[in-house]
Amino acid sequence: MAVDSAITTFDSDGAISKVFVDADKIFRLKEMRVGIATYGVASLHGRTIGSFIREFTADVSNADLDELALADVVERLRRFVTSYYKSDLEHIHSLPFDQIPENKKGHLGLIVGGFSSDSLQSELWEIIVPVHSAENSALQHFGPGIFGCRWFALATPIERYANALDPLLSVKFRIIIEELLGRELTDEDKEKFGAAIEECRYRFNFAGMPIQSGIDCARFLVDFVLGHYRFAETHPIVGGKAKIGVVTYDQNAFRILE
């Protein structure tokens, strides 16, 4: 798991107020083989997201976390963070959560990766608060025995690099092509364009990849986005330095590398 170290705060009008480039966005869950990375909202009730993760693990009702399946750990974390998230928005807007406009709710992403207590195969989960408000609504991206790579948050540079184009560019191209054709694309058209894009993708071979190569790959992708936001004509809302977390089946706990 790899992250940058920038967090962004906004003013009441939604404009960027401050970017801090020395934040912690990757955490170890107790002494477990589980790590958590965060994106989106930088704080709740004036506190860092890391402080809530620490509170979650310190809660006596969660003393059995290291005995649970990772899916159950994720569900407990989802409920815990969602409760604080909703109360923070209600305090900010002085409205019940359900009456707050959707465009004012924002989101907080929690990426949870690692191993269930008795498993030798890893999993990767994503919690998006408040989108995942229903019970057991977190997304499992990789189940035990399934391996690969996922990127989240401000990953458009990676999308363009790895997948030939990003979703926004894909939509723009489709609009232009349909205007030139004077009709909507047919399923056959879409298949042809899809095949051409697939041919131009840069593929990563994760089958049997050594752990050090995985670390290097994650660092490369984060550094790539860091470089983009450093030099492109946009706010450097990805910044600081890359931070890497790693855990394997034969380790006792998730480790954060410098």
HELIX and SHEET records of a PDB file:
HELIX    1   1 ILE A   49  ALA A   58  1                                  10    
HELIX    2   2 VAL A   60  ASN A   62  5                                   3    
HELIX    3   3 LEU A   65  GLU A   67  5                                   3    
HELIX    4   4 LEU A   70  HIS A   93  1                                  24    
HELIX    5   5 PHE A   97  GLN A   99  5                                   3    
HELIX    6   6 GLU A  102  LYS A  104  5                                   3    
HELIX    7   7 THR A  156  ASN A  163  1                                   8    
HELIX    8   8 PRO A  167  LEU A  181  1                                  15    
HELIX    9   9 ASP A  187  CYS A  200  1                                  14    
HELIX   10  10 ILE A  211  PHE A  231  1                                  21    
SHEET    1   A 3 ALA A   2  VAL A   3  0                                        
SHEET    2   A 3 LYS A 243  VAL A 246 -1                                        
SHEET    3   A 3 ARG A 255  LEU A 257 -1                                        
SHEET    1   B 2 ILE A   7  PHE A  10  0                                        
SHEET    2   B 2 ILE A  16  PHE A  20 -1                                        
SHEET    1   C 5 ILE A  26  ARG A  28  0                                        
SHEET    2   C 5 VAL A  34  GLY A  40 -1                                        
SHEET    3   C 5 LEU A 108  GLY A 114 -1                                        
SHEET    4   C 5 GLU A 123  VAL A 129 -1                                        
SHEET    5   C 5 LEU A 139  PHE A 142 -1                                        
SHEET    1   D 2 SER A  43  LEU A  44  0                                        
SHEET    2   D 2 ARG A  47  THR A  48 -1                                        
END                                                                             
